[in-house]
Amino acid sequence: MPLFASLPPEILDRILEMLPPEEVLVFRRVCRLADKYITSNTTLHRAMYRHAFGRHKEDNIGWQDLQELLKLCNEMRR
């Protein structure tokens, strides 16, 4: 069993959150247990997104703008 499997999930999450997303992907590919843990961890997915793209400057999402963008994307697919 890998040594990281004995760590509490909170500590493992914090360690993985500090890594660049590319390194997390490499770690996921080399260990089946890590793949299972990372794939099912939505909190870690959010942290990876924030790490890669940063936080939103404002919490308000322009839902109308988002809906219009989705409509345009769907029209372009046709």
N, C-alpha and C positions, 0 to 999 in steps of 0.2 A: 504494500500500500504506500502511495506517495506520502511524503512528510507533510505536505500542505493539507492533506485530508484530515489531519489531527487538529488543525487550527479552527477556532470558532469562526462561524460565517462572517461575523462583523469585522473581524481582523482581516480575514481573507478579502472581503469586499474593499476595505480601506487600502490594502496593498495593491489590488488590481486597479482601483480607481486612480492611483498615482502613476500607473504605467501608461505610456502612449497606447492608443487603440491597436496599433500594428503589433505591439509586443503581446497584447492580450490575445490577439488572433493566433500568433505563433504558439503561445502557451496552450491555447485551446486545441491546436492541431496535433501537438505532440503527446497529449495525455487524454485518454478516453474519459477519465473521471472529471478532469477539468472541463472537457467539452460538455459533459452533462450538466455540470454546475453552472457554467457560464451561459449556456443556452437557455436555461430556465430562470435566469436571474434578471428580472426586469429593472430592478434598482441599479444594477451594474450597467445595463444598457443605457439608462438615462445619464448616468455619470460619464459613460464613454461619449455620448452625444454632446454633453456640455464640454467635455475635454476637447473634442474635435472642433466644435462650432461656437463655443462660448455660450453664455447665458443671454436670454432675451433682455433687452434694455427696458422693456415694459412688459407687464404681465397681461395687458389687454391684447387679445388677439382680434384682428379685424376679420370677423367671421364672414362678412359679406364679401370682402376682398378675396378671402380664401375660397369661398364658393365660386366666385367668378373665375378664379384661376383654375379650379378643378374643371369647370365647364369648358374653358379654353383647351385644357389638356385633353379632355375627352373628345373634343371636336377635332383636334389635331391627329388623334389616333385613327379616326375614321377615314 
